[in-house]
Amino acid sequence: MFDHLDNEKDASSQADAIDFFDELDRNTPAEIRARRGHFRVMIKAGVTMCSGNTSELRDYKVKGVTGDISQGGCALLLPIPARVGDVYRLDFERAKIDLPTTFARCVRAYLVREDAFECGFRFFSTISLPNNLEAAAEAQTA
């Protein structure tokens, strides 16, 4: 019944599929670091993640810890994985990272161990990092 659809594949859709798989192949940690446009600050601070969809705001809240943060995004360690592609509302621990509520899209998530997932988020707009952020990060490593 649908055999005629398989025969109508054009070269551009096949090229798009090949480009997609090539991009996945290049998605290594070293390549991700090379493509970053902002300096990252390593800091551990509490963060609360909930759905970016207002109608689901009270359905769940997940507490996690930041691994690093930049003007364009952050990495979080969470007890459950964020869904890649979904939008989340992030509330950072104001005592360590004085930022307002920030909306971000999850761009990657992977298993660190059975009860821990590292998730990467890209902010929808560039943020200004607080002036005391680097001092707080240095105090944690000292």
DRENPA-3360 file (N, C-alpha, C; in nm, 2 decimals, always signed):
BEGIN
1 = MFDHLDNE = +0.08/-0.12/+0.00/+0.00/+0.00/+0.00/+0.09/+0.13/+0.00 ~ +0.19/+0.13/+0.08/+0.28/+0.24/+0.09/+0.41/+0.23/+0.02 ~ +0.42/+0.12/-0.06/+0.55/+0.10/-0.13/+0.59/+0.21/-0.22 ~ +0.50/+0.28/-0.28/+0.54/+0.40/-0.37/+0.61/+0.51/-0.29 ~ +0.58/+0.52/-0.16/+0.65/+0.62/-0.08/+0.80/+0.59/-0.06 ~ +0.83/+0.47/-0.05/+0.97/+0.43/-0.03/+1.05/+0.46/-0.16 ~ +0.99/+0.45/-0.27/+1.06/+0.48/-0.40/+1.08/+0.63/-0.43 ~ +1.01/+0.71/-0.35/+1.02/+0.85/-0.38/+1.12/+0.93/-0.30;
9 = KDASSQAD = +1.21/+0.86/-0.23/+1.31/+0.93/-0.15/+1.40/+1.01/-0.24 ~ +1.41/+1.14/-0.20/+1.50/+1.22/-0.28/+1.64/+1.23/-0.22 ~ +1.73/+1.27/-0.30/+1.87/+1.28/-0.25/+1.89/+1.38/-0.14 ~ +1.81/+1.48/-0.13/+1.83/+1.58/-0.03/+1.79/+1.53/+0.11 ~ +1.68/+1.44/+0.12/+1.65/+1.39/+0.25/+1.75/+1.29/+0.29 ~ +1.81/+1.21/+0.20/+1.92/+1.12/+0.24/+2.04/+1.20/+0.28 ~ +2.07/+1.31/+0.22/+2.19/+1.39/+0.26/+2.16/+1.45/+0.39 ~ +2.04/+1.49/+0.42/+2.01/+1.54/+0.56/+2.03/+1.44/+0.66;
17 = AIDFFDEL = +1.99/+1.32/+0.64/+2.01/+1.21/+0.73/+2.16/+1.18/+0.76 ~ +2.24/+1.18/+0.65/+2.38/+1.16/+0.67/+2.44/+1.28/+0.75 ~ +2.40/+1.40/+0.72/+2.45/+1.52/+0.79/+2.42/+1.50/+0.94 ~ +2.30/+1.46/+0.97/+2.25/+1.44/+1.11/+2.34/+1.34/+1.18 ~ +2.37/+1.23/+1.12/+2.45/+1.12/+1.18/+2.60/+1.17/+1.19 ~ +2.65/+1.25/+1.10/+2.78/+1.31/+1.11/+2.79/+1.40/+1.23 ~ +2.68/+1.48/+1.25/+2.68/+1.57/+1.37/+2.68/+1.49/+1.50 ~ +2.61/+1.38/+1.50/+2.61/+1.30/+1.62/+2.74/+1.24/+1.65;
25 = DRNTPAEI = +2.82/+1.20/+1.54/+2.95/+1.15/+1.56/+3.05/+1.26/+1.62 ~ +3.02/+1.38/+1.58/+3.11/+1.49/+1.63/+3.07/+1.54/+1.77 ~ +2.97/+1.48/+1.83/+2.92/+1.53/+1.96/+3.00/+1.46/+2.07 ~ +3.13/+1.48/+2.07/+3.22/+1.43/+2.18/+3.24/+1.54/+2.28 ~ +3.29/+1.50/+2.40/+3.31/+1.61/+2.50/+3.42/+1.71/+2.45 ~ +3.52/+1.67/+2.38/+3.62/+1.76/+2.33/+3.56/+1.86/+2.23 ~ +3.47/+1.81/+2.14/+3.40/+1.89/+2.04/+3.31/+1.99/+2.11 ~ +3.24/+1.94/+2.21/+3.14/+2.03/+2.28/+3.22/+2.15/+2.34;
33 = RARRGHFR = +3.33/+2.12/+2.41/+3.41/+2.22/+2.47/+3.47/+2.32/+2.37 ~ +3.51/+2.27/+2.25/+3.56/+2.36/+2.14/+3.45/+2.45/+2.09 ~ +3.33/+2.41/+2.09/+3.22/+2.49/+2.04/+3.16/+2.59/+2.14 ~ +3.20/+2.59/+2.26/+3.15/+2.68/+2.36/+3.19/+2.82/+2.33 ~ +3.09/+2.91/+2.35/+3.12/+3.05/+2.32/+3.14/+3.14/+2.45 ~ +3.13/+3.07/+2.57/+3.14/+3.15/+2.69/+3.24/+3.08/+2.79 ~ +3.31/+3.16/+2.87/+3.39/+3.10/+2.97/+3.30/+3.04/+3.08 ~ +3.34/+2.92/+3.13/+3.26/+2.85/+3.23/+3.33/+2.87/+3.37;
41 = VMIKAGVT = +3.25/+2.89/+3.47/+3.30/+2.89/+3.61/+3.25/+2.77/+3.68 ~ +3.35/+2.69/+3.74/+3.31/+2.58/+3.81/+3.26/+2.62/+3.95 ~ +3.14/+2.59/+3.99/+3.09/+2.62/+4.12/+2.98/+2.52/+4.15 ~ +2.97/+2.49/+4.28/+2.87/+2.40/+4.34/+2.77/+2.49/+4.41 ~ +2.65/+2.49/+4.36/+2.54/+2.57/+4.43/+2.41/+2.49/+4.41 ~ +2.32/+2.50/+4.50/+2.19/+2.44/+4.49/+2.11/+2.50/+4.38 ~ +2.03/+2.42/+4.32/+1.94/+2.46/+4.21/+1.81/+2.38/+4.22 ~ +1.70/+2.45/+4.19/+1.57/+2.38/+4.19/+1.52/+2.39/+4.04;
49 = MCSGNTSE = +1.49/+2.27/+3.98/+1.45/+2.26/+3.84/+1.30/+2.22/+3.84 ~ +1.22/+2.29/+3.77/+1.08/+2.25/+3.75/+1.04/+2.28/+3.60 ~ +0.93/+2.24/+3.56/+0.89/+2.25/+3.42/+0.88/+2.40/+3.38 ~ +0.92/+2.43/+3.26/+0.91/+2.56/+3.21/+0.76/+2.59/+3.17 ~ +0.68/+2.49/+3.16/+0.54/+2.51/+3.12/+0.46/+2.55/+3.24 ~ +0.40/+2.66/+3.24/+0.33/+2.72/+3.36/+0.22/+2.62/+3.41 ~ +0.15/+2.55/+3.32/+0.05/+2.47/+3.37/+0.10/+2.34/+3.44 ~ +0.23/+2.31/+3.43/+0.29/+2.20/+3.49/+0.39/+2.24/+3.61;
57 = LRDYKVKG = +0.38/+2.37/+3.64/+0.48/+2.43/+3.74/+0.48/+2.36/+3.87 ~ +0.36/+2.32/+3.92/+0.35/+2.25/+4.05/+0.35/+2.10/+4.05 ~ +0.36/+2.04/+3.93/+0.36/+1.90/+3.92/+0.49/+1.83/+3.98 ~ +0.60/+1.90/+3.96/+0.72/+1.84/+4.02/+0.83/+1.95/+4.03 ~ +0.92/+1.92/+4.13/+1.03/+2.01/+4.15/+1.15/+1.91/+4.18 ~ +1.26/+1.93/+4.12/+1.38/+1.85/+4.14/+1.49/+1.94/+4.19 ~ +1.55/+1.90/+4.30/+1.67/+1.97/+4.36/+1.79/+1.90/+4.31 ~ +1.89/+1.99/+4.27/+2.02/+1.94/+4.22/+2.13/+2.04/+4.26;
65 = VTGDISQG = +2.24/+2.02/+4.19/+2.36/+2.10/+4.22/+2.42/+2.14/+4.09 ~ +2.47/+2.26/+4.08/+2.54/+2.30/+3.96/+2.68/+2.24/+3.96 ~ +2.73/+2.22/+3.84/+2.87/+2.17/+3.82/+2.95/+2.29/+3.77 ~ +2.89/+2.36/+3.67/+2.95/+2.49/+3.62/+2.84/+2.57/+3.56 ~ +2.88/+2.70/+3.53/+2.78/+2.79/+3.48/+2.86/+2.89/+3.39 ~ +2.79/+2.94/+3.29/+2.85/+3.04/+3.20/+2.74/+3.13/+3.16 ~ +2.77/+3.23/+3.08/+2.67/+3.32/+3.03/+2.56/+3.26/+2.94 ~ +2.60/+3.14/+2.88/+2.51/+3.08/+2.79/+2.44/+2.95/+2.84;
73 = GCALLLPI = +2.48/+2.90/+2.95/+2.42/+2.78/+3.00/+2.49/+2.72/+3.13 ~ +2.45/+2.60/+3.17/+2.50/+2.54/+3.29/+2.50/+2.39/+3.28 ~ +2.57/+2.33/+3.37/+2.56/+2.18/+3.38/+2.51/+2.16/+3.52 ~ +2.42/+2.07/+3.53/+2.36/+2.03/+3.66/+2.37/+1.88/+3.69 ~ +2.39/+1.85/+3.82/+2.39/+1.71/+3.86/+2.25/+1.69/+3.93 ~ +2.17/+1.60/+3.88/+2.03/+1.58/+3.92/+2.01/+1.43/+3.96 ~ +1.91/+1.41/+4.05/+1.88/+1.27/+4.08/+1.80/+1.19/+3.97 ~ +1.73/+1.27/+3.88/+1.66/+1.21/+3.77/+1.70/+1.29/+3.65;
81 = PARVGDVY = +1.69/+1.22/+3.53/+1.74/+1.30/+3.41/+1.63/+1.40/+3.36 ~ +1.68/+1.51/+3.31/+1.59/+1.61/+3.25/+1.57/+1.55/+3.10 ~ +1.46/+1.58/+3.05/+1.43/+1.54/+2.91/+1.49/+1.63/+2.81 ~ +1.58/+1.58/+2.73/+1.65/+1.66/+2.63/+1.55/+1.72/+2.53 ~ +1.56/+1.85/+2.51/+1.47/+1.92/+2.43/+1.36/+2.00/+2.50 ~ +1.33/+1.96/+2.63/+1.23/+2.03/+2.71/+1.29/+2.15/+2.77 ~ +1.19/+2.24/+2.80/+1.23/+2.37/+2.86/+1.20/+2.36/+3.01 ~ +1.30/+2.41/+3.09/+1.29/+2.41/+3.24/+1.31/+2.55/+3.30;
89 = RLDFERAK = +1.25/+2.56/+3.42/+1.27/+2.68/+3.50/+1.37/+2.65/+3.60 ~ +1.48/+2.73/+3.61/+1.59/+2.70/+3.70/+1.59/+2.81/+3.81 ~ +1.59/+2.77/+3.93/+1.60/+2.87/+4.04/+1.73/+2.83/+4.12 ~ +1.83/+2.92/+4.11/+1.96/+2.90/+4.17/+1.96/+2.94/+4.31 ~ +2.05/+2.88/+4.40/+2.07/+2.92/+4.54/+2.12/+3.06/+4.54 ~ +2.04/+3.16/+4.58/+2.08/+3.30/+4.56/+2.20/+3.34/+4.65 ~ +2.22/+3.27/+4.75/+2.34/+3.30/+4.84/+2.47/+3.28/+4.76 ~ +2.47/+3.18/+4.67/+2.60/+3.15/+4.59/+2.59/+3.21/+4.45;
97 = IDLPTTFA = +2.48/+3.20/+4.39/+2.46/+3.25/+4.25/+2.34/+3.34/+4.25 ~ +2.37/+3.47/+4.25/+2.26/+3.57/+4.26/+2.20/+3.60/+4.12 ~ +2.12/+3.51/+4.08/+2.05/+3.52/+3.95/+1.90/+3.51/+3.97 ~ +1.83/+3.58/+3.88/+1.68/+3.56/+3.89/+1.65/+3.42/+3.83 ~ +1.52/+3.38/+3.84/+1.47/+3.26/+3.78/+1.51/+3.26/+3.63 ~ +1.56/+3.15/+3.58/+1.61/+3.15/+3.44/+1.55/+3.03/+3.37 ~ +1.51/+3.05/+3.25/+1.45/+2.95/+3.16/+1.56/+2.89/+3.07 ~ +1.57/+2.76/+3.06/+1.67/+2.70/+2.98/+1.62/+2.57/+2.91;
105 = RCVRAYLV = +1.68/+2.53/+2.80/+1.64/+2.41/+2.73/+1.75/+2.30/+2.76 ~ +1.71/+2.18/+2.79/+1.80/+2.07/+2.82/+1.86/+2.03/+2.68 ~ +1.99/+2.03/+2.67/+2.05/+1.99/+2.54/+2.13/+1.86/+2.55 ~ +2.15/+1.81/+2.67/+2.21/+1.67/+2.68/+2.18/+1.62/+2.83 ~ +2.18/+1.49/+2.84/+2.17/+1.43/+2.97/+2.23/+1.29/+2.96 ~ +2.31/+1.26/+3.06/+2.37/+1.12/+3.06/+2.39/+1.07/+3.20 ~ +2.39/+0.94/+3.21/+2.40/+0.87/+3.34/+2.54/+0.88/+3.40 ~ +2.55/+0.93/+3.52/+2.68/+0.93/+3.59/+2.69/+0.81/+3.67;
113 = REDAFECG = +2.58/+0.78/+3.75/+2.57/+0.66/+3.82/+2.42/+0.63/+3.84 ~ +2.38/+0.53/+3.91/+2.24/+0.49/+3.92/+2.15/+0.60/+3.96 ~ +2.19/+0.68/+4.05/+2.11/+0.79/+4.11/+2.15/+0.93/+4.08 ~ +2.23/+0.94/+3.97/+2.29/+1.08/+3.94/+2.30/+1.09/+3.79 ~ +2.25/+1.21/+3.74/+2.25/+1.24/+3.60/+2.31/+1.37/+3.58 ~ +2.40/+1.39/+3.48/+2.45/+1.52/+3.45/+2.38/+1.57/+3.33 ~ +2.32/+1.69/+3.34/+2.24/+1.75/+3.23/+2.29/+1.88/+3.20 ~ +2.30/+1.91/+3.07/+2.35/+2.04/+3.02/+2.23/+2.12/+2.97;
121 = FRFFSTIS = +2.23/+2.25/+3.01/+2.12/+2.34/+2.97/+2.18/+2.46/+2.90 ~ +2.10/+2.51/+2.80/+2.14/+2.63/+2.73/+2.03/+2.73/+2.76 ~ +2.07/+2.85/+2.81/+1.98/+2.95/+2.85/+1.92/+3.01/+2.72 ~ +1.80/+3.07/+2.73/+1.74/+3.13/+2.61/+1.79/+3.26/+2.58 ~ +1.85/+3.33/+2.67/+1.92/+3.45/+2.64/+2.05/+3.46/+2.73 ~ +2.15/+3.53/+2.68/+2.27/+3.54/+2.75/+2.25/+3.61/+2.89 ~ +2.30/+3.56/+2.99/+2.29/+3.62/+3.12/+2.42/+3.69/+3.16 ~ +2.41/+3.78/+3.26/+2.52/+3.84/+3.32/+2.55/+3.77/+3.45;
129 = LPNNLEAA = +2.67/+3.71/+3.45/+2.71/+3.64/+3.58/+2.74/+3.75/+3.69 ~ +2.70/+3.71/+3.81/+2.72/+3.81/+3.92/+2.87/+3.83/+3.94 ~ +2.91/+3.95/+3.99/+3.05/+3.98/+4.01/+3.12/+3.89/+4.11 ~ +3.04/+3.85/+4.21/+3.10/+3.77/+4.32/+3.11/+3.62/+4.29 ~ +3.07/+3.58/+4.17/+3.06/+3.44/+4.13/+3.20/+3.38/+4.13 ~ +3.30/+3.44/+4.07/+3.43/+3.39/+4.06/+3.50/+3.38/+4.20 ~ +3.47/+3.47/+4.28/+3.53/+3.47/+4.42/+3.47/+3.35/+4.50 ~ +3.34/+3.33/+4.48/+3.27/+3.22/+4.55/+3.33/+3.08/+4.49;
137 = AEAQTA = +3.35/+3.08/+4.36/+3.41/+2.95/+4.31/+3.55/+2.93/+4.36 ~ +3.63/+3.03/+4.37/+3.77/+3.02/+4.42/+3.76/+2.98/+4.57 ~ +3.67/+3.03/+4.65/+3.66/+2.99/+4.79/+3.62/+2.84/+4.80 ~ +3.55/+2.79/+4.71/+3.52/+2.65/+4.72/+3.64/+2.56/+4.69 ~ +3.73/+2.60/+4.61/+3.84/+2.52/+4.57/+3.96/+2.54/+4.67 ~ +3.95/+2.64/+4.75/+4.06/+2.67/+4.85/+4.05/+2.58/+4.97;
% end
